[in-house]
Amino acid sequence: MHFAEFGVVMMLFLVGLELRPALLWKLRAPIVGLGGLQVSSTTLIVAALGLAAGLPWMQAVAVGLILALSSTAIVLQSLNEKGLMPTQGGQSCFAVLLFQDIAVIPMLAVIPLLAMGGDAAAVHGAHGHEATGIAALPGWQQGLITVGLIAAIILGGRLLTRPVFRFIASTGLREVFTAFALFLVIGIALAMQAVGLSPTLSTFLAGMVLSESEYRHELETDIEPFKGLLLGLFFISVGASIDFGLVQSEPAMLAGLVVALVLVKFDVFCVLSRVFKLDGAQCMLFSFALAQGGEFAFVLFSMARDQHVLPAEVIDPLTAVVALSMAVTPLLMIINDKLVQPRFARLDDERAADEIDEETGTVIIAGFGRFGNVVGRLLRANDVATTVLDLDPDQISVLQKFGLKVFYGDADGRPGAARVSAPDDPGTCTQRRTHVRPDACWRRAPVSRNDGQCPTMGVEALRQLGFRSYQALRAARIFRDHEEKAFRRSLK
């Protein structure tokens, strides 16, 4: 179990690498607002239920903090597999999980203080022997050492790692780079643990320091496989530590606790998603995805046991509850996909098409996904007015925030204008081919959704609108060069 916890250490290092200042600033409202309200409200509700069940207030608060977390590994993997990360619900899930991962750091410091009512001396003497190492020093010396080590990580990460990584990269030996990345993570974790500080805190800070490094993507690529292997070992260890005798002897109690945990978290997420104005479909995705316990709960339960914050008779059933709630997450996602989301889709289909009471553009773009987005920006860059029609209400809401003229509806029955049929779904594109009127600017069979074909479609549209061939090709080349430069800048 101790070895497997390195998977959690590496996971927090990768989370730190993702915390670029630009991303934090962009997601500041959902991270701090949505994430902060979720953790605090869930903690209060679970702690209140714990008090009602007869737990002392210190234990109730500890249980509330631990059960407020959701599973970063399971949720992000599920959303990525389904392609839901770019959606409003997916981004809200990411923001909440990001806040929870950050909140683990103060939880690691707070939970030991709840032992024996926050009596530090009792905490240190709980194991029946005198404290050693940094724990044996006076409080002000412990504080100085902690601040000094954190400062060393920050300064070393900014001043020393880049020259070292640059030198290693110049050798062209991928294995050496991977070995040094592992050495960096494990070395920092062991060094901090040797002086009695949290290894997860240290590696998290190291990841944040390196988030602006030009070697961030290479570090993510090299560490990711090891994180996956060690997290897998971590979950196996957790499963092996479950008291299955308790599961067999008290199945009704554990099932009731699992249902209670899922319902409490589901209700909290539903309320908060409405406060933050997520629509119905995205609200359900957000709530179903996060209504479980998280992998950090096992780390915090282990700490709570070691520090005598929670007794075994509380930890053992709650460990099983968290594990079972994580196991039912795929079932919750299936319920959302098969039973809940189709209801919202039917409601969207029944919505009447918007009235277009003005001639907003000479080109109608039917579908403004990834494909239509590229074509539309090429046309707008050449002063061609466009009208966007889409059947996805979420997409319409996003585009309207950017000031685009977007209407709910299909391209049928709109005479007198050129049309570009560009839905992301190839099946939809094939079906729509027969519905585009004869005056459409794109008469060929629909092209592939491959982004490289988008400028080709835009060139043909410009030609049909009166541009000479060389003008249309030059416009597409300038547009493509601009996109490539913007993409390269985004990687820095």
N, C-alpha and C positions, 0 to 999 in steps of 0.2 A: 504494500500500500504506500509506503514511504517513497519507493522508487517511482511508482505510478503517478504520484502527485507532481512529478516533473512535467507531465502532460498539461496540468493546470498552469504551471509556471510558464511554459512555452506559449500557452494560449493567451495569457495576460501580456506576454511580450508582444505577440502579434496584435492584440487589441491596442497596445500602446503605439505600435507602428501606424495604426489606422487613425490615430488622434492627431491629425494635422490641424494646425490652427485654422486654416481656411474651412475645413470640414466642420470643426467645432462651431465656428461662427455661423456657418450656413444652417446648421441644425440646432442652434442654441435654444430656440423656443421649445421644440419637442424634446430635446435632451433634458434640459433643466425643468421645463414646465411639466410635460407629460411624464417623463421618467421620474422626476422628483415627487410629483403628486402620487404616482402609482406606488412607489416604494413606501412613502410615508403613510398613505391611506391603507394599503394592504397590511403594513406592520401594525397600525392601530387596531384594525378590525380583528386580525388574528390574535393580537395580544389581549384584546377584550374578551374574545372567545376563550383564550387560555385562562384568564382570570376567572371567568364564569365556570370553567371546568375545575377550578381549585388550585391552579399553579400559583406560586409566589410571583410577585410582579417582576423580579429579575428574570426568572425563567420564562415568563410570558413574553417579555420584551425580546429576549433572545430568540424564542421560537418565532415571533412575528417578523423579526429581521431576516431570519434564515428562510422562512417560507415565502417572503416577498419576492425572492429571486425566481427567474425563469431560466430555461435551458438555452443558452446561447448556441451551443453546438447543434442541438436538434432543430431549433427553429430556423437558424440561418441556412442549414443544410436543406431543410424542407422547402424553404422559400426559393432558394437558388435552383433546386431541382425542378420546381414548378414554374420558374421564370417570373416570380411575383415580387422580387426585390425592387424593381423600379416603380411599382404601384404605390399609391398613397399609403395603403395599409402596410406594405412591405417596408417603406421608409420609416413609418411610425414604429414598427417592430424593431428596426435597427436602432432607432434613437433610444427606445426604452431599454433594450439590451445593453447598449453602450453605457447608459447611465447606471444600470445595475452592475455591470462589470467594474465601473469606476467606484461604485458604492461598496463593493466588496473590500476595497482597501481600508476605509474607515471602520467597516464592520470587524475586520481582523484586529483592529486596535480597541474597539468598544467592547466586544464580547468578553475578553478576559476581565475587564473592569466590572462586569456584572457578577463575577464570582464573589460569593460571600458579601453581597451588597456593595461591591466596589472596594472592599478592603484590600489594598495592594499587598500588605504584609501577609495577609491570609492566602492570597493568590500565590505569592512566591513560596510560601511554606506548605502549600497544599500537598506536595508530593513527599513530605516527611523528611526533607533534607534542606540544607542551606542553599541559597541561590549562588550560582557561580557565574563567571564571565561578566558581561555587561550588567546582568541583573543584580549583581552584588554591589555595584557602585551606587553612590548617592544619585538622586534623581537628576540634579543639575549636570552631573558628569554624563549620565546616560543621554540626556538631551543634547549635549555638545557633540558626543560621538555620533549620535543619529544624524544631526544636522551636517556634521563633517562628512559622513559617508554619503549622504544624499548629494551634497555639493560636489563630492569627488565623482560620483556617477554622472552628474550633469556636465561638469567641466570636462571630464574625460571623454564623455560621449561627443561633445562638441569640438574638442581640440585634438584628441588623440586618435579616435576611431577612423576619421576620414583619411588621414595620411596612411594609416595601416591598411585600410580597405583598398586604397588606391594602389599601394605597393603590391598587395596580394592580387588585385585584378590585373596588374601589369604582367604578372607571371603567366596569365592565361590558364592557370590550373584550377578548374572548377572544384576539385576535391578539396584543395587547400582552403578555398573560400568557404565551403560548407563546413569544414572542420573548425575554422576560426569562428564562424557564426555560432556553432554549437558551444564552443569553448566560452564565447562571450556570455551566452545566456546562462549556462550551467555554472560558470565561474563566478558570475555576479551573485547568483542564487546561493551558492555554497559559502561565499565570503560573507554575505549578509547574515546567513543562518549561523555562521560560526560565532558571531558577536551577539546573537540573540534577537536579531531583527527579522522581519518577514521577508522571505525570498520572493514571494509574489509581488510585494510592494516594490522591491528593488528592480526586478525585471520589467515591471510595468513602467517605472520611471525611465529605465534604459530604452524601452521601446518608444516612449514619447520623445526622448531626446533625439533618437535616430529617425523620427518620422519625417523630418525635413531633409534627410540625407539623400543624395542621388543613388545610394545603394539600397534604399528601402525595398524596392521591388525584388531585388536579388535576394535580400535577406528573407523576405516573405516566402519566396519560392523555395529556398533551401530549408527553412525551418518547418514549413507546412507538413511535409511527409512525416517528420519525426513527431510533430504535435499530434497528428492523426493516430500514429501508432501508440504513443504513450497515453493519449486520451482513451483509446480503445482498451489498453491495459488497465487504465484507471476505472473505467466502467465495469470491466470484468472483476476487478478487486472489490468494487462496491457491491456488485451482485453477489459475490462470494461472502461478503460480510453481512448480508441480510439474514435475519433470524427466521428461517423458513418454518421452524417449529412454531413460532408465534403466528406466522401467516396461516398455518394449518389449524391452530387452536382458536384463533380469533379472526376468521375471515370476514364476518359481518362487521365487526368494529373497524377493521382496516378499510373495507369497501366503503363504509360510511364516511370515514375520514378522507379518503380519496375524493369521493363525490363532493364533500363539503369544501375541500381545498379548491377543486376545479370550479365549483359554483361561485365561491367567494371571489376568486381571481377573475373569472369570466365577467361577473357583475361589475367589478371595479373597472375593468378595461372597457366594458360597454359604456359606463357612465362617462369615463374620461374621454373616450373617443367622440362622444356626442358634444362634450364641452369644447373639444378642439376641432369640431365641425368636420369629422369624417362622415362620408355618406354611408348609407345602410350596408352596402356590400362590403366596403372597406372596413367598416366597424366590425362586421362579423369575422372577416379574415383576421383582423388585429386581435380580436378577443379569443377566438378559437386557437390561434397560433401560440399565444402566451399563457394559456390557462393551465400551467403545470409547474412543478418545482424545477430547480436548476441544479446543475452539477456542482456548483460552488457550495450548495447546501451540505454536501458530504464533507467537504473540507472544513466548513464551519462547525458541523456536528462533531467532527473529530477534535477540533480545538475546544469546543464546549465540554467534551468529555475529559480531555486532558486537564483543563483548567477548573474542572469541577463546577462548571456553570449549570449543566443539565445532568440529571442522573440517567443511568442506563435505562430505567423503565420508561423514560420519556424519549430518549434518543432512538432506541431500537424500533418502536412502532413508527416513529416519524421518518426514520430512514427508509423503512419499507414503503411508507406512504409516498414519499418523494419519488422513489424508484418506480413505483406503480403508476404514478401520475405521468411520469416521463414516458412510460411504456404505452400509455393510452393516447399519447399525442398524435401518432399517425391515424388512429381511429377518429379523433376529433377533427383532423384535417379532412378525412374522407367524408365525414358528416357535413362539414362546411362545403366541400366541393360538390357532393352529390345531392344534398337535400336543401341546403340554405342558399347557395349562390344562384341556382336555377330560378328560385323565386324572384330574386332581384332582377335577373335577366329578363324574365317574363314581364315584370313591371316596366323595365326600360323599353322592351319591344312595343308595349302598348302606348308609349308616349307619342303624342302627335308631333309631326315634323314642325320645326320652327318656320314661321312666316318670314320670307326674305322680301322686305318691302322696299329695298333699294338695290340698285345695280352696283354691287360692291366690287366686282372684278370681271375681267374678260376671260379668266380661266377658273374653272371649278375643279378643285382637287377633292376627289371622292375618297376619303380615308387619309388621315394624317398621322400614320404611325412612323416607324423608322424610315420607311421607303418614301412616303409622301412628304415627310419632313425635309429630306434632302432636295427633292424636286421643287418643293415650295420655296425653300430658301434661295435656290438658284434663280427661280423666276422673279422673286421679290428683289434680289440683288441687281436684276436688270430692269427694274422699274415696271414689271408686269404685275398689274393688280390681280389678286386672287381672291376667290371665295372658297372657304374650306367647309366641306360637309363631312360629318362623321356620325357614326351610330354608337359610339362609346361615350356615355355621359362623363365618365372620369376624365377621359382625354379632352373633352370639350372644356371642362372646368379648368384644367391645367393650361390649355392654350389661351383661354380668355384672360387668364392672369398675366399673360405676356402681351396682351393688347391685340391679339389676332382676331379677325372677324371669322367666327366659327359658328356654324349652325347645325342643329340636330336634324338629320334627314339623309335621304339618298339622292343620287344624281339624276334619277329618272324624272322626266317631265320638265326639264329646265332647258328650253330651247334657246338658241341664239348665242351660245357661248361655247368656247372650246373646253374640252374636258380632259383631265388626266385621272385615270382610275388607278389608285395606288394604295390599296389596303395591304396591311402586313401579312394577312392570312392568305396563302396562295390559293386555298380552296375558294375563299370569298372572291378573290380576283378572277378566278376562272368562271365562277357563276356570273359575275357582273359583266363579263365581256359581252354577253348577248343583250344586256340592258342598256349599254351606252349607245346613244343615238348616232345616226350616220355622220353627223357633222363633228364627231369627236376627233380631237387632234391625234389620238393614238389608236390606229386601226389594226395594228398587228396583234398577234396573240400576246397576252400579258407576259412581261419579262420576269426574270427571276427576282426574288427579294434581295439578292446580293447587292450590298451597298455600291459596289463598283459599277452596277448597271444603272443606278439612279441618274448620274449626269447624262448618260446616253438618252434616257427618256426625256430629260430636261432639254437637251439639244434638239430633239425632234419637235418638242413643243414650241421652242423658240423659232424653229424654221417655219412651222405651220402658222405662227403669229406674224410672219413677215421679215424675220431676221435673215440676212444672207448666211450661207453655210459657214463661211470663214468667221463671221461675227459670232454665230452660235457656238462654234468650236472654241474660239478664243475665250468667250465668256465661261464656258465649262472648264477650260484649262485654268483660268484665273481662280475660279471658285474652288477647284480641286487643290491648287497650290495653297490657297488660304486655309482650307480644311486641314491639310497635312501639317502646316506650320502651327495651327492651333492645337492639333493633336500632340505634336512634339513638345509644345510648351506645357501641356497638361501633364506630361510624364516627368517633368523636372521637379 
